[in-house]
């Protein structure tokens, strides 16, 4: 049985968002999140920090999966006031600060805390799903941007979306802002891109989300990458295989 660790609240890239006005995090974290003034403003306008139990808890969402709490604590989120109609997929890592082990969960949590941002879910390399902000809350993950088919969502996609972060690293070109070519080439190839376990977990999670949120249609208009909303972002990147997602096999796509 695959574990899916979950943390209540935190808010959602990234590789990718923008520093909150408390001095911001070290430059080593900029690979993961590029801050946005709008994201910070949205956060400050209506921000709550959730308290969770000190001891991890779990609930079973399906025979195959366990969802647990207690990994990520006291992450930023806001009041949700709009219908959920979108899912936004991101990637994130700590590769600048730790090129040999960029997926330590404590480091990922520190990135979120330092920037005052969040996502609803983080999917680990082994397929473990961490719930970091309840879906009924707004996570601070999308930042500034716009969608052609939803002009009213400009700079406000957080209110209408669920954010999912995959632990992953993009191509050399996508990482060139953060790593030199030689630094990138020295990375263990197994750290780059995404794992089979992540795709399996993401498919299960998306299918579960789609079953519970009729406003999210199973197509590429409603399930998008961060870069499609904010062209200055590059996640989930060209290494992300959209064709491996179950909803892509639907006739409506």
Buried (B, 14 or more C-beta within 10 A) or exposed (E): EBBBBBBBBBBBBBBBBBBBEEEBBEEBBBBBBBBBEBBBEBBBEEBEEBEBEEEEEBEEBEEEBBBBBBBBBBBBBBEBEBEBBBBBBBBBBBBBBEBEEBBBBEBBBBBBBBBBBBBBBBBBBEBBBBBBBBBEBBBBBBBBBBBEEBEEBEBBBBBBBBBBBBBBBBBBEBBEEBBEEEBBEEBEEEBBBBBEBBBBBBBBBBBBBBEEBEEBBBEBBBBBBBBBBBEEBBBBBEBBEBEBBBBBEEEEB
